[in-house]
Amino acid sequence: MSVRELVVLGTASQVPTRHRNHNGYLLRWDGEGILFDPGEGTQRQMLRAGVAAHDLNRICVTHFHGDHSLGLAGVIQRINLDRVPHEISAHYPLSGQRFFDRLRYATAYRETVRLTEAPVAADGNLAVTPSYTLEARRLSHPVESYGYRLTEPDGRRMLPDRLAAHGITGPDVGRVQREGRLGDVTLDDVSETRHGQRFAFVMDTRLCDGVHALAEGCDLLVIESTFLDEDIELAVDHGHLTAGQAAGVAGDAGVRHLVLTHFSQRYSDPGEFERQARAAGFEGELTVAHDLQRVPLPRRR
């Protein structure tokens, strides 16, 4: 049975707290694991969350501020120590290549794993697999930053009442699926489009076109809400979003499940982020993330 869920490894912004580790998020998508923004301490958080190095297939870094990338050194050395048998791809802003190089070779270790560097230089698709298309969009932050989005290909949902009306049963159901028709009956006559699931990961950014493009129609949106709305000037100055802004994006985009994260240490009440998100009009499922939480993708539409 396929598993699609977000494993939250850390939710702090620039400074970790007693209860929040630096950033780190693992997306389990069927048989793959995609690690986003491994901040300092990610390797230990993986252990606490039951995530193994063998679970990783991709690493996606939005930008090279320390709370989003300092854990790379440990994670890369761990996948080599554990001799992960498959290739792992790494995506990150090309402008930060020097930082990636330093983190990859921060100390001496024996390389045993094929780690393929696939940096991001512009908006567009990064990978196309049978299960998803991975794309990146430029965000607005003091250093170059990209958000990521996974889109599953659309499929078809067979409709039992229409199949019965056309007298199609048993092996003939599979035949019309494979061949597109059975006699005079077409696939469109007995099925409808099943929209693929969509996931987006949006970290440090001001409001910009990239934020809206990534969020559009998402089943699960993970988005930073570093500040509360009363500190919106700080958010703009430092290239971040408030809880209300993040929720407004999600509402406009038709997001089904909104996950707020990347919280400033200045706030002690996580519930205020939820209150401000609801006040901004977001009516879908809402999670104010905490470390080691698991968030399943919503059921298909």
C-alpha positions as CSV (number, residue, x, y, z in Angstrom):
1,M,0.0,0.0,0.0
2,S,1.4,3.4,-1.0
3,V,2.1,5.9,1.7
4,R,2.0,9.7,1.1
5,E,2.7,11.7,4.2
6,L,4.8,14.6,5.5
7,V,7.1,13.8,8.4
8,V,8.0,17.1,10.2
9,L,11.5,17.0,11.6
10,G,11.9,20.6,12.7
11,T,9.8,23.8,12.7
12,A,12.0,26.6,14.1
13,S,13.2,29.5,12.0
14,Q,16.6,31.2,12.6
15,V,17.0,30.1,16.2
16,P,16.0,26.7,17.5
17,T,14.1,26.5,20.8
18,R,13.7,23.9,23.6
19,H,10.7,22.5,21.7
20,R,11.6,23.2,18.0
21,N,14.5,21.9,16.1
22,H,15.8,23.7,13.0
23,N,13.9,23.0,9.8
24,G,13.6,19.5,8.2
25,Y,10.8,17.9,6.4
26,L,10.5,14.4,4.8
27,L,7.8,13.8,2.2
28,R,7.0,10.1,1.8
29,W,5.5,9.7,-1.7
30,D,4.8,6.0,-2.4
31,G,8.2,4.3,-2.4
32,E,10.3,7.5,-2.4
33,G,11.5,9.9,0.3
34,I,12.2,13.5,-0.5
35,L,14.0,15.5,2.2
36,F,13.4,19.3,2.3
37,D,15.7,21.9,3.9
38,P,17.7,19.8,6.3
39,G,18.8,22.3,9.0
40,E,21.1,21.6,11.9
41,G,20.2,18.5,13.9
42,T,18.2,16.8,11.1
43,Q,20.1,13.6,11.3
44,R,19.1,13.2,15.0
45,Q,15.5,14.2,14.2
46,M,15.4,11.5,11.5
47,L,16.4,8.9,14.1
48,R,13.6,10.2,16.5
49,A,11.0,10.1,13.7
50,G,12.0,6.6,12.5
51,V,13.4,7.9,9.2
52,A,16.4,6.0,7.9
53,A,19.0,7.2,5.4
54,H,17.8,4.4,3.1
55,D,14.4,6.2,2.9
56,L,15.9,9.2,1.0
57,N,15.8,9.5,-2.7
58,R,16.0,13.3,-3.2
59,I,17.2,16.2,-1.2
60,C,15.7,19.7,-2.0
61,V,17.2,22.8,-0.5
62,T,15.3,26.1,-0.9
63,H,18.2,28.3,-0.1
64,F,21.5,28.5,1.8
65,H,20.6,30.1,5.1
66,G,21.9,27.9,7.9
67,D,18.6,26.9,9.4
68,H,17.7,25.3,6.0
69,S,21.0,23.7,5.1
70,L,23.5,23.2,7.9
71,G,22.2,19.6,8.4
72,L,23.3,18.7,4.8
73,A,26.8,17.7,6.0
74,G,25.6,15.2,8.5
75,V,22.9,13.8,6.2
76,I,25.2,13.3,3.3
77,Q,27.8,11.6,5.5
78,R,25.1,9.4,7.0
79,I,23.8,8.1,3.6
80,N,27.4,7.2,2.8
81,L,28.1,5.6,6.1
82,D,24.9,3.5,5.7
83,R,25.9,2.7,2.1
84,V,22.5,3.6,0.7
85,P,22.2,1.3,-2.4
86,H,20.4,3.7,-4.8
87,E,21.2,7.1,-6.3
88,I,20.2,10.2,-4.5
89,S,19.6,13.5,-6.3
90,A,20.2,16.9,-4.7
91,H,18.5,20.1,-5.8
92,Y,19.5,23.5,-4.6
93,P,20.0,27.0,-6.1
94,L,22.9,27.0,-8.5
95,S,24.0,30.4,-7.1
96,G,24.8,28.5,-3.8
97,Q,27.0,25.9,-5.4
98,R,30.0,27.0,-3.3
99,F,27.9,26.4,-0.1
100,F,26.8,23.0,-1.2
101,D,30.4,22.0,-2.0
102,R,31.5,23.1,1.4
103,L,28.8,21.2,3.2
104,R,29.2,18.1,1.1
105,Y,32.9,18.0,1.9
106,A,32.9,19.6,5.3
107,T,35.0,16.8,6.8
108,A,36.7,13.7,5.7
109,Y,34.6,10.6,5.0
110,R,34.4,7.7,2.5
111,E,32.0,8.2,-0.4
112,T,30.1,5.1,-1.1
113,V,26.8,6.5,-2.6
114,R,26.1,8.1,-6.0
115,L,24.9,11.6,-5.0
116,T,23.8,13.4,-8.2
117,E,24.0,17.2,-8.1
118,A,21.1,18.8,-10.0
119,P,21.1,22.5,-9.1
120,V,18.2,24.9,-9.9
121,A,19.0,27.9,-12.2
122,A,15.5,28.9,-13.2
123,D,11.8,28.1,-12.9
124,G,10.8,24.8,-14.5
125,N,10.7,21.1,-14.2
126,L,13.5,19.3,-12.4
127,A,12.4,15.7,-12.7
128,V,9.6,13.7,-14.3
129,T,8.9,10.2,-13.0
130,P,5.9,7.9,-13.5
131,S,4.7,9.0,-10.0
132,Y,5.2,12.8,-10.1
133,T,6.7,15.8,-11.8
134,L,9.0,17.9,-9.6
135,E,9.2,21.6,-10.4
136,A,10.8,24.7,-8.9
137,R,9.7,28.3,-8.7
138,R,11.7,31.4,-7.7
139,L,10.7,33.0,-4.4
140,S,11.5,36.5,-3.0
141,H,14.1,36.4,-0.2
142,P,17.4,38.3,0.5
143,V,19.3,35.3,-1.0
144,E,18.2,33.3,-4.0
145,S,15.5,30.9,-3.0
146,Y,13.2,28.4,-4.7
147,G,10.1,26.6,-3.7
148,Y,9.2,23.1,-4.9
149,R,6.1,21.4,-6.1
150,L,5.1,17.8,-6.9
151,T,2.3,17.0,-9.3
152,E,1.0,13.6,-9.8
153,P,-0.2,12.8,-13.4
154,D,-3.9,12.8,-13.9
155,G,-5.5,9.3,-14.2
156,R,-9.0,7.9,-14.8
157,R,-11.6,6.8,-12.3
158,M,-13.9,4.0,-13.6
159,L,-17.6,4.6,-12.9
160,P,-19.5,1.4,-11.9
161,D,-22.9,2.7,-13.0
162,R,-21.7,3.6,-16.5
163,L,-19.9,0.3,-16.8
164,A,-23.1,-1.6,-15.8
165,A,-25.2,0.5,-18.3
166,H,-22.9,-0.6,-21.1
167,G,-22.7,-4.2,-19.9
168,I,-19.0,-4.1,-19.2
169,T,-17.8,-6.5,-16.5
170,G,-14.9,-8.7,-15.4
171,P,-11.7,-8.6,-17.6
172,D,-13.4,-6.3,-20.1
173,V,-13.1,-3.4,-17.5
174,G,-9.3,-3.8,-17.7
175,R,-9.4,-4.0,-21.4
176,V,-11.2,-0.7,-21.9
177,Q,-8.8,0.9,-19.5
178,R,-5.7,-0.4,-21.4
179,E,-7.0,0.1,-25.0
180,G,-9.3,3.1,-24.6
181,R,-12.3,1.5,-26.0
182,L,-14.3,-1.7,-26.2
183,G,-16.4,-1.9,-29.4
184,D,-18.4,1.2,-29.6
185,V,-17.8,2.2,-25.9
186,T,-14.9,4.6,-25.3
187,L,-13.0,5.1,-22.0
188,D,-14.6,8.5,-21.7
189,D,-18.1,6.8,-21.8
190,V,-17.4,4.8,-18.6
191,S,-14.9,6.9,-16.6
192,E,-13.9,10.4,-15.5
193,T,-10.7,12.2,-14.9
194,R,-9.0,11.5,-11.5
195,H,-6.9,14.5,-10.7
196,G,-3.4,13.8,-9.5
197,Q,-2.4,14.9,-6.0
198,R,-0.4,18.1,-5.6
199,F,2.1,19.0,-2.9
200,A,4.1,22.3,-2.5
201,F,6.9,23.3,-0.2
202,V,7.3,27.1,0.2
203,M,9.9,28.5,2.6
204,D,11.5,31.9,3.2
205,T,9.8,34.4,1.0
206,R,7.7,37.5,0.7
207,L,4.5,37.4,-1.3
208,C,5.4,36.9,-5.0
209,D,4.2,35.2,-8.1
210,G,6.1,32.1,-7.3
211,V,4.3,31.6,-4.0
212,H,0.9,31.7,-5.7
213,A,2.0,29.4,-8.6
214,L,3.3,26.8,-6.2
215,A,0.2,26.8,-4.0
216,E,-2.4,26.7,-6.8
217,G,-4.7,23.7,-6.3
218,C,-2.6,21.9,-3.8
219,D,-3.8,19.1,-1.7
220,L,-1.1,19.8,0.9
221,L,0.8,23.1,1.1
222,V,3.7,23.4,3.6
223,I,4.4,27.1,3.9
224,E,6.4,29.3,6.2
225,S,4.6,31.7,8.6
226,T,7.6,33.1,10.5
227,F,5.7,36.1,11.9
228,L,2.3,37.0,13.2
229,D,0.3,39.7,11.3
230,E,1.1,42.5,13.8
231,D,4.8,42.1,12.7
232,I,4.1,42.4,9.0
233,E,6.8,45.1,8.5
234,L,9.4,42.8,10.0
235,A,8.2,40.0,7.6
236,V,8.6,42.2,4.6
237,D,11.9,43.6,5.6
238,H,13.4,40.1,6.2
239,G,11.7,38.3,3.3
240,H,9.1,36.3,5.1
241,L,5.4,35.7,5.4
242,T,2.9,36.2,8.3
243,A,0.3,33.6,9.3
244,G,-2.4,35.7,7.7
245,Q,-0.5,36.1,4.4
246,A,0.2,32.4,4.2
247,A,-3.5,31.5,4.9
248,G,-4.6,34.1,2.3
249,V,-2.4,32.5,-0.3
250,A,-3.8,29.0,0.6
251,G,-7.4,30.2,0.5
252,D,-7.0,31.9,-2.9
253,A,-5.3,28.8,-4.3
254,G,-8.0,26.4,-3.2
255,V,-5.6,24.5,-0.9
256,R,-7.2,21.5,0.9
257,H,-4.7,21.1,3.8
258,L,-2.5,24.0,5.0
259,V,0.6,23.3,7.1
260,L,2.1,26.4,8.8
261,T,5.7,26.1,10.0
262,H,9.1,28.0,10.4
263,F,8.1,30.0,13.5
264,S,10.1,32.8,15.0
265,Q,11.3,32.1,18.6
266,R,9.7,35.4,19.6
267,Y,6.2,33.8,19.9
268,S,5.2,31.4,22.7
269,D,1.6,30.6,21.7
270,P,1.3,28.4,18.6
271,G,-2.4,28.7,18.8
272,E,-2.2,32.4,17.7
273,F,-1.0,31.2,14.2
274,E,-4.1,29.2,13.8
275,R,-6.3,32.0,15.0
276,Q,-4.8,34.4,12.5
277,A,-5.0,31.9,9.7
278,R,-8.7,31.4,10.3
279,A,-9.2,35.1,10.7
280,A,-7.7,35.5,7.2
281,G,-10.5,33.3,5.9
282,F,-8.9,29.9,5.3
283,E,-11.6,27.3,5.8
284,G,-9.7,24.1,4.8
285,E,-7.9,21.6,7.0
286,L,-5.2,23.5,9.0
287,T,-2.1,22.2,10.9
288,V,0.2,24.4,13.0
289,A,3.2,22.1,12.7
290,H,5.2,20.7,15.6
291,D,8.4,18.6,15.6
292,L,8.0,14.9,14.8
293,Q,4.5,15.3,13.6
294,R,3.1,13.2,10.7
295,V,0.7,14.8,8.3
296,P,-1.0,12.5,5.7
297,L,-1.9,13.9,2.3
298,P,-5.7,14.3,2.0
299,R,-7.7,11.6,0.2
300,R,-8.0,12.0,-3.5
301,R,-10.7,14.4,-4.6
